[in-house]
Amino acid sequence: MDTVFSSPLPLGFLGPTSGLVFLVLAGCALLEGAVWSYRTPGSYDWRASTASLADALIRRGLDLALSLSLTTHLFLLAHQYRLQSIEMSGFWAFVLLFVGQEFCYYWFHRASHRTRWFWASHLVHHSPNQLSLATAMRLGWTGKLAGTGLFFTPLVWIGFPIQAVAAAIALNLLYQFWIHAPWIPKLGPLEWVLNTPTHHKVHHGSNPEYLDANYGGVLIIFDRLFGSFCEHREDIPIRYGLTEPLYSHNPIYIALHGWVELWKAQQPIRGTGAKLRFLLSPP
């Protein structure tokens, strides 16, 4: 579950219930932790879970207090120069928006792993060393300032309403909450089409065999089409977290350490072009 932006734009039925949705998801994460701890005492990382929930609370507070998002301006500019206006009044309009959003999400997510600039925000989501529902809520605070909304702007430019695109992104992220439960088994034929808990726990693996794979949101078909799909192997246990594990439970450090490391790494580089190539190179 990877955040793109927290939009101040109205999201229809999602807007008034966003606080309730947040509470429900947090409640599910805590319930998972309680059951996990009851079944295997001492195995659930409550400190990591608490840090994830703190990250989500701070992010929500910043979203309510501030309106700092490049996405809003990109969407409004694309809407002003849109090629056409697509009415969301028929079945196929919703299908096209769903598939288009999934396509854009795939490339956003892939870029978040394959460029240092976007990875500085996205690594927050991959920092827990244990995968759980709480991990789905650890998204960091800087994604909407890094320009990730650029990947979804074409949907507005070709004519989809801003509110429909924003709602599609929100629903995509909502779907991804449950796939962070590593205890859910394989789902049979659905594994061929959907992004499932089995596929997504591979995505969170830091083993060399599992790195940079399974970028899909709701669907896994674009991973299969573009060569980034990786099957879970029973003979290779998944090691969660970053390749250089992060052990801090300080939500401020978790959210900002990627940017601090990026700043330090680019310091010795001379020349604007060289710095830009570095920022766009793989982490």
Secondary structure by P-SEA (a helix, b strand, c coil): ccccccccccccccccaaaaaaaaaaaaaaaaaaaaaaaccccccaaaaaaaaaaaaaaaaaaaaccccaaaaaaaaaaaaccbbbbcccaaaaaaaaaaaaaaaaaaaaaaaccaaaaaaacccccccccccccccccccccccccccccaaaaaaacccaaaaaaaaaaaaaaaccccccccccccccccccccaaaaaaaacccccccccccccccaaaaaaacccccccccbbbbcccccccccccccccccaaaaaaaaaacccccaaaaaaaaaccc
